[in-house]
Amino acid sequence: MKTSVRKCLFPAAGYGTRFLPATKAIPKEMLPILTKPLLQYGVEEARSAGIDTMAIVTGRGKRAIEDHFDRSYELELQINGTSKEELMTEIRDIVKNCTISYTRQVEMKGLGHAILTGETLIGDEPFAVILADDLCDNADGESVLAQMVKMYNIYRCSIVAVEEVAPEDTNKYGVVAGEFITPNIMRVQNMVEKPDPKDAPSNLAIIGRYILTPDIFDIIKDVKPGKGGEIQITDALLEQAKQGRVVAFKFQGKRFDCGSVDGFVAATNYFYTKSKV
C-alpha cells in the first residue's frame, strides 16, 4: 500500500506520572496491554496505514524503547527452536521492515514542543502523529490512522481525529467546533485547549491521532506558551483552521485513554476478551 503520508511521529518523552511508581523506571509507552507494549500497538497501527518510517521523540530514562525496537541476539538464541519463538514474530517483522529513528526532547514543554522537536526527523512533508497512550482499535475494518490517511488524500490539509465526550470532560482535551461537510467530517473553525465545560465550543474532543502538514513546524515556533505554560499543538492548529486548513474526522473504532488507570484496565479487559474470540 503506497501512501502520501510516509512518516509517523511518536511523542514519547513524558514522565507518565499517573502511573507512578511503575513509570519511575519504565517508560509509560512500554506499559503492556496483555503481552505487547502500548508503543508497539501504535507502530502497528501506523504500518496498517502504509507507513514504514517511525520517528520517536524520547527523553531521559526511555532507553527501553530503543532496546525494544532492536534485535536481542541473546534472547533470540535462548528461545531459538522453542515454542516461545513465535511470540517474537511481530516485533521481528517491525525491526526488519521499518526505519525507526530517535531524537530527544530535553525539556517537557507540551505536545506542540514535542512535535516541533521531531522536525529534524520528519522534514518537509506531511506526517502522522500517534500518542501511544491513546490506544485505538477497529475490530470491523481499517485502523483509525488508515481511515485518516484516506481523508488526507481527499482534503490535503491537517486532519485531527475527534470523538464525542461527556460535556463535563471537555477540560481534559482540545475541543473543536466548525461546520460539518458530511456527518463525520467537519471543517474546523475554532479550537480550544482544555476548556471549562461552560466555555467549551462543543463536546467534540481531539484524541491522540493527527495528520499534519509540514508548515505546522513554523507555526509552532511562533506559538506562545498557553495553558499550564506549555506550547499546545491546539494553538498551532487553530492558526491553520483560521485559513480553512484543518478537518476534524469522527473515526470508526474504539479508543482507550491508557494514560489513565481506568482506561488502561478497560483496554486490558477489551483486548483480553478479543483474544479469546
C-alpha positions in Angstrom: 0.0 0.0 0.0 1.6 3.3 -1.1 0.7 6.4 0.8 1.1 10.1 0.6 1.9 10.0 4.3 5.2 8.2 4.8 6.3 9.0 8.3 4.7 8.8 11.8 5.9 10.8 14.8 5.5 9.3 18.3 5.9 11.9 21.1 7.2 9.6 23.9 9.2 11.9 26.3 6.5 12.4 29.0 7.0 11.1 32.6 3.8 9.1 32.9 3.2 10.4 36.5 -0.3 9.0 36.7 1.3 5.5 36.7 3.9 6.1 39.4 5.7 4.2 40.8 5.5 1.8 37.8 6.8 4.5 35.5 9.7 5.5 37.7 12.0 3.3 35.7 9.7 2.0 32.9 8.6 4.4 30.1 4.8 4.7 30.1 4.8 3.9 26.4 6.2 0.5 27.3 3.5 -0.5 29.7 1.9 -3.6 28.3 -1.7 -4.3 27.2 -1.6 -8.1 27.6 1.9 -9.0 26.2 2.5 -6.0 23.9 3.6 -2.5 24.9 1.5 0.5 24.0 4.0 1.9 21.7 4.1 -1.3 19.6 0.4 -1.1 19.1 0.9 2.4 17.8 3.7 1.4 15.4 1.5 -1.5 14.1 -1.4 1.0 13.5 1.0 3.2 11.5 2.1 0.3 9.5 -1.6 -0.6 8.7 -1.8 2.9 7.1 1.1 2.1 4.8 3.7 3.9 6.9 7.1 2.3 7.5 9.2 5.2 8.8 8.8 5.9 12.5 10.1 8.9 14.3 10.2 8.7 18.1 10.7 11.7 20.4 12.1 10.4 23.6 13.6 11.8 26.8 15.7 10.8 29.8 15.0 7.3 31.1 13.5 6.0 27.8 16.2 3.6 26.7 13.9 0.7 26.9 12.1 2.0 23.9 15.2 1.8 21.7 16.0 -1.6 23.1 12.5 -2.9 22.3 12.7 -1.9 18.6 16.1 -3.6 18.1 17.5 -7.1 17.8 18.1 -9.1 21.0 20.6 -11.7 20.0 20.9 -13.3 23.4 17.2 -13.7 23.8 16.7 -15.0 20.3 19.4 -17.6 20.8 17.8 -18.7 24.1 14.3 -19.3 22.6 15.5 -20.5 19.1 13.6 -23.6 18.2 11.2 -23.4 21.1 7.5 -22.7 21.2 8.4 -19.2 22.5 10.0 -18.2 19.3 6.7 -17.3 17.6 6.0 -14.7 20.3 8.7 -12.6 18.7 7.2 -12.7 15.2 5.5 -9.3 15.3 8.4 -7.3 16.8 10.9 -9.0 14.5 8.8 -8.0 11.5 8.8 -4.4 12.7 12.5 -4.3 13.3 13.2 -5.8 9.9 10.8 -3.7 7.8 10.6 -0.3 9.5 13.1 2.6 9.7 13.0 3.8 13.3 14.8 7.0 14.3 15.0 8.9 17.6 15.6 12.4 18.9 15.4 13.7 22.5 13.1 16.3 23.9 15.3 17.9 26.5 12.6 20.0 28.2 9.0 19.0 28.7 7.2 21.9 27.2 4.0 20.3 25.9 2.8 18.4 22.9 3.4 21.2 20.5 7.0 21.4 21.6 7.4 17.6 21.4 6.1 17.7 17.8 8.5 20.6 16.9 11.4 18.6 18.4 10.6 15.9 15.8 11.0 18.3 12.9 14.6 17.1 12.3 13.2 13.5 11.7 10.3 14.5 9.6 11.5 17.1 7.2 9.2 18.9 4.7 6.4 16.5 4.2 3.0 15.6 5.7 3.2 13.2 8.6 1.1 11.4 11.1 1.2 11.7 14.9 0.2 8.9 17.3 0.1 9.4 21.0 0.7 5.8 22.2 -1.4 6.1 25.4 -4.5 6.7 23.2 -4.9 3.1 22.2 -7.3 2.6 19.3 -8.9 -0.5 17.7 -11.3 -1.0 14.9 -12.3 -4.7 15.0 -14.5 -4.5 12.0 -12.3 -2.6 9.5 -9.5 -0.2 8.9 -7.4 1.2 11.7 -8.1 4.8 12.8 -4.9 6.1 11.1 -5.6 4.2 7.9 -9.0 6.0 7.8 -7.3 9.3 8.4 -4.8 8.8 5.6 -7.8 8.3 3.2 -9.2 11.6 4.5 -5.9 13.4 3.9 -5.8 12.1 0.3 -9.1 13.9 -0.2 -8.7 17.1 1.7 -4.9 17.6 1.6 -4.8 19.5 4.9 -4.2 18.8 8.6 -6.6 16.1 10.0 -7.5 15.6 13.6 -9.4 12.6 15.0 -12.2 13.5 17.2 -14.9 11.8 19.3 -17.8 13.0 21.4 -17.0 13.2 25.2 -19.2 13.9 28.2 -19.6 17.7 28.5 -18.0 17.6 32.0 -14.9 16.1 30.5 -14.0 18.9 28.0 -11.4 20.2 30.3 -9.2 17.2 29.6 -9.0 17.7 25.8 -8.5 20.1 22.9 -12.1 20.8 21.7 -13.2 21.7 18.2 -16.1 23.5 16.6 -17.0 24.2 13.0 -19.2 23.3 10.0 -19.9 19.7 9.1 -19.2 18.8 5.5 -20.5 15.3 6.0 -21.9 13.5 9.1 -18.3 12.5 10.0 -16.2 15.4 8.6 -16.0 18.9 10.0 -14.2 21.9 8.6 -12.8 23.3 11.8 -13.3 26.9 12.6 -12.4 27.1 16.3 -10.3 25.0 18.7 -9.8 25.5 22.4 -7.3 23.7 24.7 -8.9 22.1 27.8 -11.9 24.5 28.1 -14.1 24.5 31.2 -17.4 22.9 30.3 -19.2 26.2 30.4 -16.7 27.6 27.8 -16.4 24.6 25.5 -17.5 25.3 21.9 -18.7 21.7 21.5 -18.2 18.2 23.1 -16.0 17.0 20.1 -12.6 16.3 21.6 -9.3 15.7 19.8 -7.7 12.3 20.6 -4.1 11.3 20.0 -4.3 10.9 16.2 -3.2 13.6 13.8 -2.1 14.1 10.2 -0.2 17.4 10.0 1.1 19.4 7.0 4.7 20.4 7.4 4.0 24.2 7.7 2.9 23.3 11.3 6.5 23.5 12.4 6.9 27.2 11.5 3.6 27.9 13.1 4.6 26.1 16.4 7.7 28.2 16.5 5.6 31.4 16.9 3.1 29.9 19.4 3.3 31.4 22.8 3.0 29.1 25.9 -0.6 28.6 26.8 -2.5 26.6 29.4 -0.1 25.2 32.0 2.8 27.2 30.5 3.1 24.6 27.7 3.3 25.0 23.9 0.0 23.5 22.7 -0.5 21.9 19.4 -4.1 23.0 19.5 -3.0 26.7 19.4 -0.9 26.0 16.3 -3.7 24.1 14.6 -6.0 27.0 15.3 -3.8 29.1 13.0 -4.3 26.6 10.2 -8.0 26.4 11.0 -8.4 30.1 10.5 -7.3 29.5 6.9 -9.7 26.6 6.5 -6.9 24.0 6.6 -8.0 21.7 9.4 -10.5 18.9 9.1 -11.9 17.0 12.1 -12.8 13.4 11.5 -15.2 11.3 13.6 -13.4 7.9 13.2 -14.8 4.4 13.3 -13.5 2.3 16.2 -12.8 2.2 19.9 -10.4 4.4 21.8 -9.0 3.9 25.2 -7.2 6.5 27.3 -4.4 4.3 28.6 -2.8 7.4 30.2 -5.4 6.8 33.0 -5.6 3.7 35.2 -9.3 3.3 34.4 -8.7 3.4 30.6 -5.7 1.1 30.9 -7.8 -1.5 32.8 -10.6 -1.1 30.2 -8.2 -1.7 27.3 -6.7 -4.7 29.0 -10.1 -6.3 29.5 -11.2 -5.4 26.0 -8.1 -6.9 24.3 -8.2 -9.9 26.6 -11.8 -10.7 25.6 -11.0 -10.1 22.0 -8.0 -12.5 22.1 -10.4 -15.3 23.3 -12.9 -14.9 20.5 
